[in-house]
Amino acid sequence: MVGAEKLKIRQGSKGSIIAVKVVPGSSRDRLVGVLGDCLKIAVSAPPEHGRANKAAVAVLAAALGLDRRHISLVSGQTSPRKEFIVVGLSAEAIRKALAEAPGG
């Protein structure tokens, strides 16, 4: 993925926190690319009852090669711009994995 070095990822006490823009109601679930300083993820799930958030976790987990239980939403429950915490990978490891992932 082009632009992975621009992503806003910071190291927290329990893991790395990544800024993500989630676009619900897409035709398919996928990494779109980098939008400003955040990762853009499109999901087919609607933005109701946390479905889009769960779908975004699944897309991010697949891109990073992690189980979904290693990724949690920390802010932005009802906002398109969210922050997810990734347990078990450093900020640099996340950038590297996303740089190698297909997407915009």
Secondary structure, DSSP 8 states (H G I E B T S, - for coil): -TTGGG--EEE-SSSEEEEEEEE-S-SS-EEEEEETTEEEEE-SS-SSTTHHHHHHHHHHHHHHT--GGGEEEEE-TTSSEEEEEESS--HHHHHHHHHHS---
